Amino acid sequence: MKEVALNQNQFFEVEKITNGSYHPLSGFMTENEFYSVIDNYILPDGRLFSMPIFLDISKESANDLKINSNVKLLYDDNLIGEMLVESIFSCDKKKCAKKIYGTDDIQHPGVNAFYKTKEVFIGGRVAIKKRILHELSRYELTPSQTKAIFKEKKWNTVAAFHTRNPPHCAHEWLQRMTLESYDGLLIQPILGQKKPGDFLPMAVINGYQFLISKYYPRNRVILSALTTSGRYAGPREALFHALVRRNYGCTHIIIGRDHAGVNNYYDIYDSQNLCTKYEDALGIKIIKYKEPYYCSICNTITNKSACRHISSDPDSIEYISSTKIRSLLLAGLRPPPYVMRPEVIEAIYSNNMFVPE
Ligand SMILES: [Zn+2]
């Protein structure tokens, strides 16, 4: 049997496909599925899916593969599973990038990563033979585990909070608002492949573990990592995030302003609008809060529903972003306490906080 060696990112994808995170997928996308998803946000059978999930391999490795043959999947020299090769294809990456990301600009980190994928894609069902634990496995729950926990806790409503950063005060405000209205909160940071300058996984985990263990009500908040890569695909990826959280048993998901966006590639409400449009097909409800900010007159985190100064004294308003926090920390400075709790900074601070440039 031929073999395909997976990189970490591809291994994470196999894990998600086989544990139900990417339901209804049961394998890497075939050519049909790939184009159906990037053109119409649906699989050929009509079910909603938004992000292409593909396995890229080199031309040389593809040469001796045959349709309808099984290949062994290897990771770190371990045999982890098998794949039935149902489709072998390549695509015009510029054209496809435009469809997936809305741009073919190589400066866009998602497009850039897509251009770097290998020439040939293979699609087909995958089966895992042996679960390999990795350094982040102990922070991860599978969809069947989270569903069992929600059931045991008798939570009727569970809101998902997606992030890729340690918690700042505006995140905290959103999470507290959510705890007011929903039975449980699943905080699920994505900790897969990231771009240079992003927070490393342990900074995110340490920040949240501190907040949850010291501040949030006992038994109302669950932290579970999701090892998948950030794709920076804006609205299309927001839809994917919602779909995945539905698979984890969440009834609601908070979709932020410019959710999964990067720089100024997407309009700030595109993600919320697209998710709302597909809400019924998604099977998870979208929570849209007006964006929180720090108001120096109110002297608190608030938003325009609760503070008048955004129009009368716009200079008193400061939006809080992880990008700003990262640049302060990189410059050796500490964000002020109304931006990030000093104890959270302490919990995440190390010489090894960021993905190296
Ligand atoms: Zn105010």
Residues whose N, C-alpha, C, O or C-beta is under 5 A from the ligand:
A	BS01	ZN	C295 I297 C298 C307 R308 H309
